[in-house]
């Protein structure tokens, strides 16, 4: 089979049996270092992807995909919801009002976000499909003074279904006016996600309008909660959908619709997660760079060992570029083999990390403690092939860069200086 001279000689140097055992050892270490770095990068980035997806799902249990404010003079929310739901990408729309309030029960209290909703339209915009939550919303529709609490909030205050509690708007509390306090009955507890279970409560829309008259009156400002079919395009979908609403109000003035998506309202959280992934990947990339440094050392020793062969190639007509390409291929071979080995190992580890951590948890609990003390089986991975491709490309690029200096050194060897004493 025909092979170009550069490829043939480069691979021949790779396959050649090395007399220097140190050179063989360093070459093996360089390949294993790159493989270990690629494996760790793929596995860790997959775990971070799964954690980010879990946090996003937990966040969207309470935070709407997108929300907009209906300014005074705009359409009523039923007409606005109907128009929005007809737009591409919008699955459902429902009104809500949200304000800060003080919940008090038997001398204990918590500051929470009280959200007034329409129990009839709210199930269509819910991210989680929970039968318990839907049943509580049905009960809320027939209970004007009902309230639904987050699980941790109810646990912290010691509340249960049927309990009466007092709700005071934060503005009234700061003004030392307790006359706006309202007694509500707990209908149950719901899962509002990991981040909002301790700070969210749902009430009827009319009850919220009574609690927060400054935020929204019956004919004043309301907010619309939108659910879209693609959460990653929520900002684009919501901005496009709002354009279908009337641009001028009943009085002829221009209407300013304020639109925001979940990735804008929770930008700080997900920016921090992205930065964590970038920094973690950069630190693990150091393992690949260390392996590449060993490639440099291996090639430097190879150039010194093969100086006579290089001189013979030069005298046979090989140019400096040819000699340089030979050693680039020789050094890159370790990077390619290490990258391939690490990629296969990383994909396999990411696919089985859940089972492995569950087995490790069982081993620790059985060997060290009698109970389920070590809880790590929830660790999951979400493998993205784009991450695998990026990691492999970075590893190959680093390996290529590591070969350039030794290959340049090899191309600068003068045949006369080497063969003079041969």
C-alpha positions as CSV (number, residue, x, y, z in Angstrom):
1,X,0.0,0.0,0.0
2,X,1.4,3.4,-1.0
3,X,2.2,5.8,1.7
4,X,3.8,9.3,1.4
5,X,7.4,9.4,2.4
6,X,6.7,11.7,5.4
7,X,4.0,9.4,6.8
8,X,6.0,6.3,6.2
9,X,9.1,7.5,7.9
10,X,7.2,9.1,10.8
11,X,5.2,5.9,11.5
12,X,8.4,3.8,11.1
13,X,10.0,5.9,13.8
14,X,7.0,5.3,16.0
15,X,7.1,1.5,15.5
16,X,10.8,1.2,15.8
17,X,12.0,-0.6,18.9
18,X,13.7,1.9,21.1
19,X,17.1,1.1,22.6
20,X,16.7,3.8,25.2
21,X,14.2,2.4,27.8
22,X,13.8,5.9,29.4
23,X,12.6,7.2,26.0
24,X,10.0,4.4,25.8
25,X,8.8,5.1,29.3
26,X,8.5,8.8,28.7
27,X,6.6,8.2,25.5
28,X,4.2,5.9,27.3
29,X,3.7,8.4,30.1
30,X,2.9,11.1,27.6
31,X,0.3,9.0,25.9
32,X,-1.3,8.0,29.2
33,X,-1.2,11.5,30.5
34,X,-3.2,12.8,27.5
35,X,-5.6,9.9,27.8
36,X,-6.2,10.6,31.5
37,X,-6.7,14.2,30.8
38,X,-9.2,13.6,28.0
39,X,-11.1,11.0,30.1
40,X,-11.3,13.3,33.1
41,X,-12.5,16.2,31.0
42,X,-15.3,14.3,29.3
43,X,-16.5,12.7,32.5
44,X,-16.4,15.8,34.6
45,X,-18.0,18.0,32.0
46,X,-20.8,15.4,31.6
47,X,-21.5,15.5,35.3
48,X,-21.6,19.3,35.2
49,X,-24.0,19.2,32.3
50,X,-26.3,16.9,34.3
51,X,-26.1,19.2,37.3
52,X,-26.9,22.2,35.2
53,X,-29.9,20.4,33.6
54,X,-31.2,19.4,37.1
55,X,-30.8,23.0,38.3
56,X,-32.6,24.3,35.2
57,X,-35.5,21.9,35.7
58,X,-35.8,22.8,39.4
59,X,-35.7,26.5,38.6
60,X,-38.4,26.2,35.9
61,X,-40.8,24.6,38.4
62,X,-41.4,28.0,39.8
63,X,-39.8,30.5,37.4
64,X,-41.8,31.0,34.1
65,X,-40.2,30.3,30.8
66,X,-41.0,33.9,30.0
67,X,-43.0,36.7,31.5
68,X,-44.3,40.1,30.4
69,X,-46.0,43.0,32.1
70,X,-49.4,44.2,30.7
71,X,-49.2,48.0,31.1
72,X,-52.2,50.1,32.1
73,X,-54.6,50.6,29.2
74,X,-53.6,47.3,27.5
75,X,-56.0,44.4,26.7
76,X,-57.4,42.4,29.5
77,X,-55.5,39.3,30.4
78,X,-58.0,36.8,28.8
79,X,-57.7,38.6,25.4
80,X,-54.0,38.9,25.8
81,X,-53.6,35.3,26.7
82,X,-55.7,34.2,23.7
83,X,-53.6,36.3,21.3
84,X,-50.3,35.1,22.8
85,X,-51.2,31.4,22.6
86,X,-51.8,31.8,18.9
87,X,-48.2,32.8,18.3
88,X,-45.6,30.3,17.1
89,X,-43.7,28.6,20.0
90,X,-46.1,29.7,22.7
91,X,-47.8,26.7,24.4
92,X,-49.8,28.5,27.0
93,X,-50.2,31.8,28.9
94,X,-51.6,32.6,32.3
95,X,-51.8,35.8,34.5
96,X,-50.2,36.3,37.8
97,X,-49.4,39.0,40.4
98,X,-46.4,38.6,42.7
99,X,-45.5,40.6,45.8
100,X,-43.5,40.3,49.0
101,X,-45.4,39.4,52.2
102,X,-44.9,38.3,55.8
103,X,-46.4,34.9,56.7
104,X,-47.1,34.5,60.4
105,X,-48.3,31.4,62.3
106,X,-48.2,31.1,66.1
107,X,-45.5,33.6,66.6
108,X,-43.3,32.4,63.8
109,X,-43.0,34.1,60.5
110,X,-41.3,34.1,57.1
111,X,-40.8,36.6,54.3
112,X,-42.1,35.0,51.1
113,X,-43.0,35.8,47.5
114,X,-46.8,35.5,47.3
115,X,-48.0,34.8,43.8
116,X,-51.6,35.4,42.8
117,X,-52.7,33.1,40.0
118,X,-55.7,32.0,38.0
119,X,-56.2,28.3,39.0
120,X,-58.0,27.5,35.8
121,X,-55.2,28.6,33.4
122,X,-52.2,28.0,35.7
123,X,-52.0,24.2,35.1
124,X,-51.2,24.8,31.4
125,X,-48.0,26.7,32.2
126,X,-46.7,24.5,34.9
127,X,-43.3,22.9,34.2
128,X,-43.8,19.9,36.4
129,X,-46.7,17.5,35.7
130,X,-47.7,16.7,39.3
131,X,-51.2,15.3,40.0
132,X,-51.0,16.6,43.6
133,X,-50.3,20.1,42.5
134,X,-53.1,20.0,39.9
135,X,-55.6,18.8,42.6
136,X,-54.5,21.6,44.9
137,X,-55.1,24.1,42.1
138,X,-58.6,22.7,41.6
139,X,-59.2,23.2,45.3
140,X,-57.8,26.7,45.1
141,X,-60.3,27.6,42.4
142,X,-63.2,27.0,44.8
143,X,-61.5,28.4,47.9
144,X,-61.1,32.3,47.8
145,X,-59.1,32.4,51.0
146,X,-56.9,29.4,50.2
147,X,-53.1,29.3,50.0
148,X,-50.6,26.7,48.7
149,X,-47.1,26.7,50.3
150,X,-43.7,25.4,49.2
151,X,-42.6,22.2,51.0
152,X,-39.7,23.6,52.9
153,X,-41.7,26.7,53.8
154,X,-44.5,24.7,55.3
155,X,-42.1,22.5,57.2
156,X,-40.2,25.4,58.6
157,X,-43.4,27.0,60.0
158,X,-44.9,23.7,61.1
159,X,-48.0,24.2,58.8
160,X,-50.3,21.5,57.4
161,X,-53.5,21.4,55.4
162,X,-56.4,23.3,57.0
163,X,-54.2,25.6,59.1
164,X,-55.1,29.3,59.3
165,X,-52.2,31.7,58.9
166,X,-51.9,35.5,58.6
167,X,-50.5,37.2,55.5
168,X,-49.3,40.8,55.6
169,X,-48.0,42.7,52.6
170,X,-44.4,43.9,53.0
171,X,-45.4,47.5,52.2
172,X,-48.0,47.5,55.0
173,X,-45.5,45.9,57.4
174,X,-42.9,48.5,56.7
175,X,-45.5,51.2,57.2
176,X,-46.6,49.6,60.5
177,X,-50.1,49.3,59.2
178,X,-51.3,45.8,60.1
179,X,-54.8,46.5,58.9
180,X,-54.1,44.9,55.5
181,X,-53.3,41.5,57.1
182,X,-55.4,38.7,55.7
183,X,-56.2,35.3,57.1
184,X,-55.8,32.4,54.7
185,X,-56.2,28.7,54.9
186,X,-53.5,26.2,53.9
187,X,-54.7,23.9,51.2
188,X,-51.5,21.9,51.0
189,X,-47.9,22.0,49.9
190,X,-46.4,21.8,46.4
191,X,-43.0,21.3,44.9
192,X,-41.8,24.7,43.6
193,X,-38.3,23.5,42.9
194,X,-35.1,23.3,45.0
195,X,-34.6,27.1,45.0
196,X,-38.1,28.3,45.7
197,X,-39.6,25.7,48.0
198,X,-38.8,27.9,51.0
199,X,-39.9,31.2,49.6
200,X,-43.0,30.8,47.4
201,X,-46.8,30.7,48.1
202,X,-49.7,30.6,45.7
203,X,-53.1,32.4,46.3
204,X,-56.1,33.3,44.1
205,X,-55.7,36.2,41.7
206,X,-58.4,38.3,43.4
207,X,-56.8,37.6,46.8
208,X,-53.5,38.9,45.5
209,X,-55.1,42.0,44.0
210,X,-56.5,42.7,47.5
211,X,-53.1,42.1,49.1
212,X,-51.1,44.2,46.6
213,X,-53.4,46.9,45.3
214,X,-50.4,49.1,44.3
215,X,-48.9,46.3,42.2
216,X,-52.0,45.5,40.2
217,X,-55.6,46.5,40.4
218,X,-58.5,44.8,38.6
219,X,-58.0,46.9,35.5
220,X,-54.3,47.8,36.1
221,X,-51.0,46.1,35.6
222,X,-50.9,42.3,35.4
223,X,-48.1,40.0,34.5
224,X,-48.4,37.1,32.1
225,X,-46.6,33.8,32.6
226,X,-45.7,32.1,29.3
227,X,-44.8,28.5,28.6
228,X,-42.9,27.9,25.3
229,X,-42.0,24.7,23.4
230,X,-38.3,25.5,23.5
231,X,-36.9,26.8,26.8
232,X,-33.6,27.7,25.1
233,X,-35.3,30.0,22.7
234,X,-37.7,31.5,25.3
235,X,-36.3,35.1,24.9
236,X,-36.8,35.0,21.1
237,X,-40.2,33.3,21.2
238,X,-41.6,35.7,23.8
239,X,-40.2,38.8,22.1
240,X,-41.8,37.8,18.8
241,X,-45.1,36.9,20.4
242,X,-45.4,40.3,22.2
243,X,-45.4,42.0,18.8
244,X,-48.9,40.5,18.1
245,X,-50.3,42.6,21.0
246,X,-51.7,46.1,20.3
247,X,-49.0,48.8,20.3
248,X,-51.4,51.5,21.5
249,X,-53.8,51.6,24.4
250,X,-57.4,52.7,24.7
251,X,-56.3,56.3,25.2
252,X,-54.1,56.2,22.1
253,X,-50.8,56.2,24.0
254,X,-47.9,53.8,23.2
255,X,-47.8,50.7,25.3
256,X,-44.5,49.4,26.7
257,X,-44.5,45.6,27.2
258,X,-41.7,44.5,29.4
259,X,-40.6,41.0,28.5
260,X,-38.1,38.8,30.2
261,X,-37.2,35.1,30.0
262,X,-36.0,32.6,32.6
263,X,-32.4,32.8,31.5
264,X,-32.5,36.6,32.0
265,X,-34.2,36.6,35.4
266,X,-31.8,33.8,36.7
267,X,-28.8,34.9,34.7
268,X,-26.4,35.1,37.7
269,X,-27.1,31.4,38.6
270,X,-26.5,30.0,35.1
271,X,-23.6,32.4,34.3
272,X,-21.9,31.0,37.5
273,X,-22.6,27.4,36.3
274,X,-21.1,28.2,32.9
275,X,-18.1,29.8,34.5
276,X,-17.6,26.8,36.7
277,X,-17.7,24.5,33.7
278,X,-15.1,26.6,31.9
279,X,-12.7,26.9,34.9
280,X,-13.0,23.2,35.7
281,X,-12.3,22.3,32.1
282,X,-9.3,24.6,32.0
283,X,-7.9,23.1,35.2
284,X,-8.3,19.5,33.9
285,X,-6.8,20.6,30.6
286,X,-3.5,21.0,32.6
287,X,-3.3,17.2,32.7
288,X,-3.3,17.1,28.9
289,X,-0.7,19.9,28.8
290,X,1.6,17.9,31.2
291,X,1.2,14.9,28.8
292,X,2.2,17.2,25.9
293,X,5.3,18.4,27.8
294,X,6.4,14.7,27.9
295,X,5.9,14.6,24.1
296,X,8.4,17.4,23.9
297,X,10.9,15.5,26.0
298,X,10.4,12.3,24.0
299,X,10.9,14.1,20.7
300,X,14.0,16.0,21.9
301,X,15.6,12.7,22.9
302,X,14.5,11.1,19.7
303,X,16.0,13.9,17.6
304,X,19.3,13.4,19.5
305,X,19.1,9.6,18.9
306,X,18.1,9.8,15.3
307,X,20.5,12.6,14.2
308,X,22.4,10.2,11.9
309,X,19.2,9.1,10.2
310,X,18.2,12.7,9.8
311,X,21.5,13.5,8.2
312,X,21.1,10.6,5.8
313,X,17.6,11.7,4.8
314,X,19.0,15.2,4.2
315,X,21.8,13.9,2.0
316,X,19.2,11.9,0.0
317,X,17.4,15.1,-0.9
318,X,14.8,15.5,1.9
319,X,14.2,19.1,2.7
320,X,13.9,20.7,6.1
321,X,10.1,20.7,5.8
322,X,10.1,17.0,5.2
323,X,12.2,16.3,8.2
324,X,10.1,18.6,10.3
325,X,6.9,16.8,9.1
326,X,8.4,13.4,10.0
327,X,8.9,14.3,13.7
328,X,5.5,16.1,13.8
329,X,3.8,12.9,12.8
330,X,5.9,10.9,15.2
331,X,5.0,13.1,18.2
332,X,1.4,13.5,17.1
333,X,0.9,9.8,17.1
334,X,1.1,9.7,20.9
335,X,-1.4,12.5,21.0
336,X,-3.8,10.7,18.6
337,X,-3.6,7.4,20.5
338,X,-3.9,9.1,23.9
339,X,-6.9,11.2,22.7
340,X,-8.7,8.2,21.2
341,X,-8.1,6.1,24.3
342,X,-9.2,8.9,26.6
343,X,-12.3,9.6,24.5
344,X,-13.4,6.0,24.6
345,X,-12.8,5.8,28.4
346,X,-14.5,9.1,29.1
347,X,-17.6,8.2,27.1
348,X,-17.8,4.8,28.8
349,X,-17.3,6.4,32.2
350,X,-20.0,9.1,31.6
351,X,-22.4,6.4,30.5
352,X,-21.9,4.2,33.6
353,X,-21.2,6.8,36.3
354,X,-24.6,6.5,37.8
355,X,-24.3,2.7,38.3
356,X,-20.7,3.1,39.5
357,X,-21.6,5.7,42.2
358,X,-24.5,3.6,43.3
359,X,-22.2,0.6,43.7
360,X,-19.7,2.8,45.6
361,X,-22.4,4.0,47.9
362,X,-23.5,0.5,48.7
363,X,-19.9,-0.5,49.3
364,X,-19.3,2.4,51.7
365,X,-22.5,1.9,53.6
366,X,-21.9,-1.8,54.0
367,X,-18.3,-1.6,54.9
368,X,-18.1,1.5,57.0
369,X,-21.5,2.3,58.5
370,X,-24.7,0.3,59.1
371,X,-27.1,2.9,57.6
372,X,-27.4,4.9,54.4
373,X,-24.9,7.5,55.6
374,X,-23.1,8.1,52.3
375,X,-25.6,9.3,49.7
376,X,-23.9,9.7,46.4
377,X,-26.0,7.6,44.0
378,X,-27.8,10.7,42.7
379,X,-24.6,11.6,40.7
380,X,-25.6,11.5,37.0
381,X,-23.9,12.5,33.7
382,X,-25.3,14.0,30.6
383,X,-22.9,13.4,27.7
384,X,-22.8,16.0,24.9
385,X,-21.0,15.0,21.8
386,X,-20.1,18.6,21.2
387,X,-18.1,18.5,24.4
388,X,-16.4,15.3,23.4
389,X,-15.5,16.9,20.0
390,X,-14.2,20.0,21.7
391,X,-12.1,18.1,24.2
392,X,-10.6,15.9,21.5
393,X,-9.8,18.9,19.3
394,X,-8.1,20.7,22.2
395,X,-6.0,17.6,23.0
396,X,-4.9,17.1,19.4
397,X,-4.1,20.8,19.1
398,X,-2.0,20.8,22.2
399,X,-0.2,17.6,21.0
400,X,0.5,19.2,17.6
401,X,1.9,22.4,19.2
402,X,4.1,20.2,21.5
403,X,5.8,18.7,18.4
404,X,6.7,21.9,16.6
405,X,9.8,22.9,18.6
406,X,11.5,19.4,18.6
407,X,10.6,19.0,14.9
408,X,12.1,22.4,14.1
409,X,15.3,21.4,16.0
410,X,15.5,18.3,13.9
411,X,15.1,20.3,10.6
412,X,18.1,22.5,11.6
413,X,20.5,19.6,11.9
414,X,23.4,20.0,9.4
415,X,24.3,16.6,7.7
416,X,28.0,17.5,7.4
417,X,28.3,18.1,11.2
418,X,26.7,14.7,12.0
419,X,28.3,12.5,9.3
420,X,31.8,14.0,9.7
421,X,32.8,11.3,12.3
422,X,30.6,8.5,11.0
